Amino acid sequence: MSNVNVHECAKCGKKFIQRKWVCPVCKHTEFHQKEISGKGNVYSFTRIHISSSEFSHLTPYTVALINLDDGVRVTARLKEEVEINDRVKCISVEENAYVFSK
């Protein structure tokens, strides 16, 4: 299992996947990088059967929004089919893309 790196506001503690210059919650400008658990639940998903030539070697695959246990939502790729609320975990990061599995 792989952990997920987030940027956490030094003032209010809000976590973000994407790097921020200013916290939209408290307007603070200092952030710390932190590792969080890569476990969570499927919030939404779509199954890709036909893709661009760049990703054709991956088809079919699932792209899902995952609500992590630490309160962050991340977009991820899965090889297997999933349902809403399925429990998943991050298994790797490939070319800046999170890969999850049941």
CYANA upper distance limits for C-alpha pairs under 8 A (distance plus 0.5 A):
  1 MET  CA     38 GLY  CA      7.91
  1 MET  CA     89 LYS  CA      7.36
  1 MET  CA     90 CYS  CA      6.43
  1 MET  CA     91 ILE  CA      5.10
  1 MET  CA     92 SER  CA      7.68
  2 SER  CA     37 SER  CA      8.29
  2 SER  CA     38 GLY  CA      6.66
  2 SER  CA     89 LYS  CA      8.38
  2 SER  CA     90 CYS  CA      5.86
  2 SER  CA     91 ILE  CA      5.49
  2 SER  CA     92 SER  CA      6.07
  2 SER  CA     93 VAL  CA      8.39
  3 ASN  CA     35 GLU  CA      6.54
  3 ASN  CA     36 ILE  CA      6.20
  3 ASN  CA     37 SER  CA      5.58
  3 ASN  CA     38 GLY  CA      5.22
  3 ASN  CA     90 CYS  CA      7.25
  4 VAL  CA     35 GLU  CA      6.06
  4 VAL  CA     36 ILE  CA      5.87
  4 VAL  CA     37 SER  CA      6.79
  4 VAL  CA     38 GLY  CA      5.88
  4 VAL  CA     90 CYS  CA      7.99
  5 ASN  CA     17 ILE  CA      7.63
  5 ASN  CA     33 GLN  CA      7.22
  5 ASN  CA     34 LYS  CA      6.14
  5 ASN  CA     35 GLU  CA      5.04
  5 ASN  CA     36 ILE  CA      6.84
  6 VAL  CA     15 LYS  CA      6.69
  6 VAL  CA     16 PHE  CA      6.02
  6 VAL  CA     17 ILE  CA      5.33
  6 VAL  CA     18 GLN  CA      7.85
  6 VAL  CA     19 ARG  CA      8.49
  6 VAL  CA     33 GLN  CA      6.24
  6 VAL  CA     34 LYS  CA      5.90
  6 VAL  CA     35 GLU  CA      6.78
  6 VAL  CA     36 ILE  CA      7.69
  7 HIS  CA     15 LYS  CA      6.10
  7 HIS  CA     16 PHE  CA      5.66
  7 HIS  CA     17 ILE  CA      6.76
  7 HIS  CA     18 GLN  CA      7.62
  7 HIS  CA     19 ARG  CA      6.61
  7 HIS  CA     20 LYS  CA      8.15
  7 HIS  CA     31 PHE  CA      6.46
  7 HIS  CA     32 HIS  CA      6.11
  7 HIS  CA     33 GLN  CA      5.14
  7 HIS  CA     34 LYS  CA      6.72
  8 GLU  CA     13 GLY  CA      6.03
  8 GLU  CA     14 LYS  CA      6.09
  8 GLU  CA     15 LYS  CA      4.85
  8 GLU  CA     16 PHE  CA      6.86
  8 GLU  CA     31 PHE  CA      5.79
  8 GLU  CA     32 HIS  CA      5.71
  8 GLU  CA     33 GLN  CA      6.71
  8 GLU  CA     34 LYS  CA      7.25
  9 CYS  CA     13 GLY  CA      5.27
  9 CYS  CA     14 LYS  CA      5.91
  9 CYS  CA     15 LYS  CA      7.00
  9 CYS  CA     23 CYS  CA      7.05
  9 CYS  CA     28 HIS  CA      7.65
  9 CYS  CA     29 THR  CA      8.14
  9 CYS  CA     30 GLU  CA      6.67
  9 CYS  CA     31 PHE  CA      5.01
  9 CYS  CA     32 HIS  CA      7.02
 10 ALA  CA     28 HIS  CA      8.15
 10 ALA  CA     30 GLU  CA      6.09
 10 ALA  CA     31 PHE  CA      5.67
 10 ALA  CA     32 HIS  CA      6.85
 11 LYS  CA     26 CYS  CA      8.06
 11 LYS  CA     28 HIS  CA      6.98
 11 LYS  CA     30 GLU  CA      8.10
 12 CYS  CA     25 VAL  CA      8.23
 12 CYS  CA     26 CYS  CA      7.14
 14 LYS  CA     23 CYS  CA      8.48
 14 LYS  CA     25 VAL  CA      8.08
 15 LYS  CA     71 GLY  CA      8.12
 15 LYS  CA     72 VAL  CA      7.04
 16 PHE  CA     20 LYS  CA      8.14
 16 PHE  CA     72 VAL  CA      7.17
 17 ILE  CA     72 VAL  CA      7.79
 17 ILE  CA     73 ARG  CA      8.39
 17 ILE  CA     74 VAL  CA      7.52
 20 LYS  CA     31 PHE  CA      8.47
 21 TRP  CA     29 THR  CA      6.35
 21 TRP  CA     30 GLU  CA      8.35
 22 VAL  CA     27 LYS  CA      5.93
 22 VAL  CA     28 HIS  CA      6.24
 22 VAL  CA     29 THR  CA      5.20
 22 VAL  CA     30 GLU  CA      8.25
 23 CYS  CA     27 LYS  CA      5.16
 23 CYS  CA     28 HIS  CA      5.83
 23 CYS  CA     29 THR  CA      6.78
 36 ILE  CA     70 ASP  CA      7.34
 37 SER  CA     68 LEU  CA      8.15
 37 SER  CA     69 ASP  CA      7.76
 37 SER  CA     70 ASP  CA      7.65
 38 GLY  CA     68 LEU  CA      7.18
 38 GLY  CA     69 ASP  CA      8.42
 38 GLY  CA     89 LYS  CA      5.83
 38 GLY  CA     90 CYS  CA      5.30
 38 GLY  CA     91 ILE  CA      8.46
 39 LYS  CA     68 LEU  CA      6.19
 39 LYS  CA     69 ASP  CA      6.59
 39 LYS  CA     87 ARG  CA      8.00
 39 LYS  CA     88 VAL  CA      6.40
 39 LYS  CA     89 LYS  CA      4.79
 39 LYS  CA     90 CYS  CA      6.92
 40 GLY  CA     66 ILE  CA      6.68
 40 GLY  CA     67 ASN  CA      5.89
 40 GLY  CA     68 LEU  CA      4.53
 40 GLY  CA     69 ASP  CA      5.61
 40 GLY  CA     87 ARG  CA      6.37
 40 GLY  CA     88 VAL  CA      6.09
 40 GLY  CA     89 LYS  CA      6.81
 41 ASN  CA     66 ILE  CA      6.07
 41 ASN  CA     67 ASN  CA      5.85
 41 ASN  CA     68 LEU  CA      7.03
 41 ASN  CA     69 ASP  CA      8.34
 41 ASN  CA     84 ILE  CA      8.14
 41 ASN  CA     85 ASN  CA      5.52
 41 ASN  CA     86 ASP  CA      5.94
 41 ASN  CA     87 ARG  CA      5.18
 41 ASN  CA     88 VAL  CA      6.41
 42 VAL  CA     64 ALA  CA      7.14
 42 VAL  CA     65 LEU  CA      6.59
 42 VAL  CA     66 ILE  CA      5.17
 42 VAL  CA     67 ASN  CA      6.85
 42 VAL  CA     82 VAL  CA      8.17
 42 VAL  CA     83 GLU  CA      7.49
 42 VAL  CA     84 ILE  CA      5.70
 42 VAL  CA     85 ASN  CA      5.28
 42 VAL  CA     86 ASP  CA      5.90
 42 VAL  CA     87 ARG  CA      7.17
 42 VAL  CA     88 VAL  CA      7.60
 43 TYR  CA     64 ALA  CA      7.79
 43 TYR  CA     65 LEU  CA      5.89
 43 TYR  CA     66 ILE  CA      5.95
 43 TYR  CA     67 ASN  CA      6.58
 43 TYR  CA     84 ILE  CA      6.21
 43 TYR  CA     85 ASN  CA      6.68
 44 SER  CA     64 ALA  CA      6.09
 44 SER  CA     65 LEU  CA      5.71
 44 SER  CA     66 ILE  CA      7.84
 44 SER  CA     84 ILE  CA      6.52
 45 PHE  CA     62 THR  CA      7.23
 45 PHE  CA     63 VAL  CA      6.11
 45 PHE  CA     64 ALA  CA      4.51
 45 PHE  CA     65 LEU  CA      6.70
 45 PHE  CA     82 VAL  CA      8.23
 45 PHE  CA     83 GLU  CA      8.21
 45 PHE  CA     84 ILE  CA      8.04
 46 THR  CA     62 THR  CA      6.21
 46 THR  CA     63 VAL  CA      6.02
 46 THR  CA     64 ALA  CA      6.93
 47 ARG  CA     60 PRO  CA      7.56
 47 ARG  CA     61 TYR  CA      6.37
 47 ARG  CA     62 THR  CA      4.89
 47 ARG  CA     63 VAL  CA      6.95
 47 ARG  CA     81 GLU  CA      7.96
 48 ILE  CA     59 THR  CA      7.01
 48 ILE  CA     60 PRO  CA      5.97
 48 ILE  CA     61 TYR  CA      5.81
 48 ILE  CA     62 THR  CA      6.34
 48 ILE  CA     63 VAL  CA      7.87
 49 HIS  CA     59 THR  CA      6.04
 49 HIS  CA     60 PRO  CA      5.05
 49 HIS  CA     61 TYR  CA      7.38
 50 ILE  CA     56 SER  CA      7.63
 50 ILE  CA     59 THR  CA      7.19
 50 ILE  CA     60 PRO  CA      7.77
 51 SER  CA     55 PHE  CA      6.52
 51 SER  CA     56 SER  CA      6.01
 51 SER  CA     59 THR  CA      7.58
 52 SER  CA     56 SER  CA      6.48
 53 SER  CA     57 HIS  CA      8.36
 55 PHE  CA     59 THR  CA      7.57
 58 LEU  CA     79 LYS  CA      8.45
 60 PRO  CA     79 LYS  CA      7.83
 61 TYR  CA     77 ARG  CA      7.49
 61 TYR  CA     78 LEU  CA      6.50
 61 TYR  CA     79 LYS  CA      5.37
 61 TYR  CA     80 GLU  CA      7.29
 61 TYR  CA     81 GLU  CA      8.19
 62 THR  CA     77 ARG  CA      6.13
 62 THR  CA     78 LEU  CA      5.47
 62 THR  CA     79 LYS  CA      6.59
 62 THR  CA     80 GLU  CA      7.36
 62 THR  CA     81 GLU  CA      6.97
 62 THR  CA     82 VAL  CA      8.34
 63 VAL  CA     75 THR  CA      7.55
 63 VAL  CA     76 ALA  CA      6.20
 63 VAL  CA     77 ARG  CA      5.12
 63 VAL  CA     78 LEU  CA      6.82
 64 ALA  CA     75 THR  CA      6.21
 64 ALA  CA     76 ALA  CA      5.84
 64 ALA  CA     77 ARG  CA      6.81
 64 ALA  CA     78 LEU  CA      7.96
 65 LEU  CA     73 ARG  CA      7.03
 65 LEU  CA     74 VAL  CA      6.16
 65 LEU  CA     75 THR  CA      5.11
 65 LEU  CA     76 ALA  CA      6.84
 66 ILE  CA     73 ARG  CA      5.93
 66 ILE  CA     74 VAL  CA      5.76
 66 ILE  CA     75 THR  CA      6.75
 66 ILE  CA     76 ALA  CA      7.49
 67 ASN  CA     71 GLY  CA      7.18
 67 ASN  CA     72 VAL  CA      6.48
 67 ASN  CA     73 ARG  CA      4.99
 67 ASN  CA     74 VAL  CA      7.19
 68 LEU  CA     72 VAL  CA      5.82
 68 LEU  CA     73 ARG  CA      6.42
 68 LEU  CA     74 VAL  CA      7.89
 75 THR  CA     98 TYR  CA      7.69
 76 ALA  CA     97 ALA  CA      7.14
 76 ALA  CA     98 TYR  CA      5.40
 76 ALA  CA     99 VAL  CA      6.07
 76 ALA  CA    100 PHE  CA      6.83
 77 ARG  CA     97 ALA  CA      7.80
 77 ARG  CA     98 TYR  CA      6.81
 77 ARG  CA     99 VAL  CA      5.39
 77 ARG  CA    100 PHE  CA      6.64
 78 LEU  CA     99 VAL  CA      6.36
 78 LEU  CA    100 PHE  CA      5.76
 78 LEU  CA    101 SER  CA      6.36
 79 LYS  CA    101 SER  CA      7.81
 80 GLU  CA    101 SER  CA      7.76
 80 GLU  CA    102 LYS  CA      8.37
 82 VAL  CA     86 ASP  CA      6.89
 82 VAL  CA    102 LYS  CA      8.34
 86 ASP  CA    102 LYS  CA      7.91
 87 ARG  CA    102 LYS  CA      6.65
 88 VAL  CA    100 PHE  CA      6.80
 88 VAL  CA    101 SER  CA      5.91
 88 VAL  CA    102 LYS  CA      4.87
 89 LYS  CA    100 PHE  CA      5.79
 89 LYS  CA    101 SER  CA      6.08
 89 LYS  CA    102 LYS  CA      6.88
 90 CYS  CA     98 TYR  CA      7.28
 90 CYS  CA     99 VAL  CA      6.30
 90 CYS  CA    100 PHE  CA      4.70
 90 CYS  CA    101 SER  CA      6.98
 91 ILE  CA     98 TYR  CA      8.44
 91 ILE  CA     99 VAL  CA      6.36
 91 ILE  CA    100 PHE  CA      5.88
 91 ILE  CA    101 SER  CA      7.04
 92 SER  CA     98 TYR  CA      6.70
 92 SER  CA     99 VAL  CA      5.79
 92 SER  CA    100 PHE  CA      7.64
 93 VAL  CA     97 ALA  CA      5.90
 93 VAL  CA     98 TYR  CA      5.08
 93 VAL  CA     99 VAL  CA      6.34
 94 GLU  CA     98 TYR  CA      6.99
 94 GLU  CA     99 VAL  CA      7.55
